[in-house]
Amino acid sequence: MGIIGVDIGGTNLRVGFVERNSLVRIESMNVKKNGKEDEIIQDLVSLIERFANENVEGIGIGVPSVVDSEKGIAYDVTNIPSWKEVHLKEILETKFNIPVYVNNDANCFTVGEKYFGMVRDYKNIVGLIIGTGLGSGIIINDHLYTGKNYGAGEFGMIPYKDQNYEYYCSGQFFQNEYGLTGEEVYRQAERGEEKALNIFDRFGNHLGEAIKMILFAIDPEVIVLGGSVSKSYEFFKNAMWKSINKFAYSHSLETLKIMVSELNYSAVLGAAALYYESRK
């Protein structure tokens, strides 16, 4: 018996089969970005059907969008213009006659780290995806917390300085402030270029401010970082902690841990983990 995990990205559809807490097989195809709603759904169904011979207990799906996780509806999916309101749970449960669970990609990342990653032993967790945006998920007392309207954890949208935290604490920062991609700044920092190192110092300071805000709001045991920018952790870590260490409640910092995800295919595993989360 196993679980199918589905990652609906803006570029690729990925489907994996998880058995005994291990990803044993994965399949993928490109997203038809300008395809019609039904056309992309059919691609998804055909990809899942490749696992039809497996003994499947459930399907978990992660989507980069606002999600009504109770009804399994995805709204305004990033980079798929035709997906305005897609009733994924209803469509796929009707097709496959097994339970389907849907949530946004940041919640999936956080649940995936809880079940398959380095934070398994913690009960109060915040996951931060630092990529083109700043996404986050919250686990409180071992349960994913989404809020009444499934919008909890949108820390990136909170006003900060003249913009919001996402502007200063994601890949947008490098482009908006310096006209560079995060990857370009990373390569320059690897070469020891002072300008790039200073840029990462500024970024780390802003991220530290965001984390202090999260500490005031959630007071987690551990924060796990993912997303493309997290791979530059070595360059912004010191500035980030310098900012965090100014937190008003120093006692809270004595046990706080901040980790960088090492989980491969975290989006697929996180989607599969929605099934385990539902069994609690």
N, C-alpha and C positions, 0 to 999 in steps of 0.2 A: 504494500500500500504506500502511496506517495501523494505529493501535492504538486500541482502545476503552478508555477510563478510566472507572471506576465509583466513585462516592462514595456509600457507604451511610451516610447520617446518621441521627440520631434523628428528624429532622423531614422530610427530603427524600431521595429517590433522585435522583442526578444521573448522567447518562451523557454522555460527550463523545467526539468522534472527533479524534484527533491525527494529523496528517499533516505530514511535513517539519518536525518540531519545533514545530508550531503547532496550537493548538486551533481547529479550523475549524467545529465545530458542537457544540451542547450541547442536551440534552433533560432534562426533570425532571418528577417527580410527587411528591405528598405520600406519606409513609409512613403506612400504616394501622397505627398504633401498637398497637392491640389486635387486629390481624388474626392469623389463624393462620399458622403457618410456611409452609405451601404457598401460601397466598394472597399473601403478600408476595413469595415467590420467583416466582410467576407474574407479578406486577407488574414485577419486575426483568427477567424474561425478555422480557416484552412491550416494555419500554423499550429493551432491547438490540436487539430485532428491528427497531426503527425504523431501525437502521443496517445492516440485512441486505444492502442493495444496495451497500454500501461494500466495498472490497477489504481485509479485516481480517486482520492477521497474528496478533493475540493480544488478550486481554482482561486488564486489570489491575483489581483491586478493593481498595479501602481500606475497612476496617470498624472502628468504634469498639469494639473488644473484644480479648480475648486470642485470638491466631490461631496455629494450627499452619501455618506458611507452606509447609512441605514438602508436607503433605497438603491444604492449602487448606481447613482447617476453622476456622470462627468459633465461639467459645464465649461465651455470655452477652452478647449484643450490647446495648450501651447503648440504652435507651429502646425496645427491641423485645422485650418480655417473652417472646414465643413462640420467639425464636431462641436456644435453649439450646445446641444443637450442630448447626450447619448445614454440610454438606459441599459448600461452594460450588464448589470446583474440580471435583469429580466431577460434580455436577449440570450445570454449564454446559459442561464439555468434552463430556459426553454429548449435550447439546442442540445445541451449535454446532460441534463437531468442530474446535476450534482451541485452542491452549494458553491456560490461565487461570492467573493468578498472584494470590494473595491475601495481604494483610498488614494490620497495624493502621494506623490513621489517622496516628499520629505517625511511624511509619517511612515511610509514603507522603509525608507532608509533607517529610521530610528528603531523600528520594530525588528528589522533585519539584524541590526547590531546587537539588539537585546537577545535574540534567539541564536544567532550564528557568529557573532563577533566578539569583541574584547570586553564588552560591558555586561556579560551574562550574569555576573554576580551582584549587580546593582539594581535597586528598586526604583530610584528616582533619577531619571536620565533626560537630558536634552540633546537632541541630534541637530547639528547645523550643517546644511549643505551650502558650501561657499563656492558658487559657480557663476553663471551668468546672472543669477539672482541670489538672494539669501533666503533659503527655505529652512524650516525647522519643524521638529516633531517633539512631543512631550510624553514621557512616561512617568506616571505618578503612582507610587505603591504598586508597581509591577503591571500597571494597566495603561494602555494608550489613552491619552486624554485629548479629545478633539473639540470639546465645548458643545453647547447646545446647537449651534448652527454650523458646526464642523470647521470653524475658522480659528480655533485656538492655536497659538504658536506663530502667528504672523508677525514675528518681531521685526522683520525687515521693513514693514510698512509703518512702523512707529516713527513719528517725526524726530529728526536729529539734525542739529545745526540748521542749515538752510534747505535741507532735503529730507531724506529719511535714512534709516540705518542701511538699507539695501544699497543705496547710492554709494556709501562710503565703505561698506563691508562685504563687497562682492567684486566680481570681475568688472562691474561697471565703473568702479573707482579708477582703475588704470586707464580705461578708455575715456571717461568723462573728464578726468583731471589732467591727463598727460597725453591723450591721443595714442596710447599704446595698448596692446593686448596684454593680459596677464602672462601669457607665454613669452612674449618679447621681454618683459621686465624680468621674468625668471631667468631667461638665458643670459641677460646682461648681468644679473646678480651672480650667476654661476661664474662669470668671468671676473667678478670682483669689481665691477664698475660702480663707482661711488653713488652716482645718481640713482641707479636702480636700488641699491641698498637703502638709500634714504627714502625712496618711494615705499619700500616694504616696511620701513620703520613707521612711516605715516599710516600705512594701512594697518599695521599691528596695533598702533595706538587707538585707531577707530574701532577695530574689532574688540579690543579690550574694553572700551566704553560700552559696546553692545553687550558684552558678556557680563559686565557689572549690572546693567539693566536687567538681564536675565536672572542674575543672582537675587536681586531685589524682588523680582516677580515670582520666581519658581523655587529658588534655593536647592538646586539639584546636587546630587552626590558627584555626578560626572557629566562632562560635556564631551561628546564625540564629534569630531569634525570630518566632513567628507566633501566631495566636489573637487573640481579641478584646481581651485586656488589652494586648497588644503595641502596639496603636494609641495607647496612652497613654504611650508611651516617653518623650516629651519631659518628662513630669512626674516620672518615676522614674529617669531616666537618671543624673543627677548622684549621687544617693544610692547607686545600684547600683555605679557606678564607684568611689565613695569606699570602699565595702566591698571591692570587688575589689582595689583598689590596696594593700590590707593583706595580700595573698597572700604566703605565705612565700618563694616563689621569684620575685623581682622580674624576673629575666631572662625568664621565661615570658610576662610581660605586655608585653614590648617588641614582640612580633609578633602578639599576640592581637587578633582583630577580632571585634566583636559587631555584627551587622546586623539590621535589621528587614525581614522579607519584604515585597516589593512585588508578589508574584506573584498575579495574578487567577486564580480557580478553581484554587487550588493543590492542593486535594484530588483533583480530577479529573486534573490533570496528574501529580500524584504517583502516582496509581494506574496511569496509563498508563506511567509511568517504571519500574514494576516489570518490564515486558517488557524494556526496555533493560538493566536491571540483571541480568536472567536471562541475557542474551546474553554477559556477560563471561566 
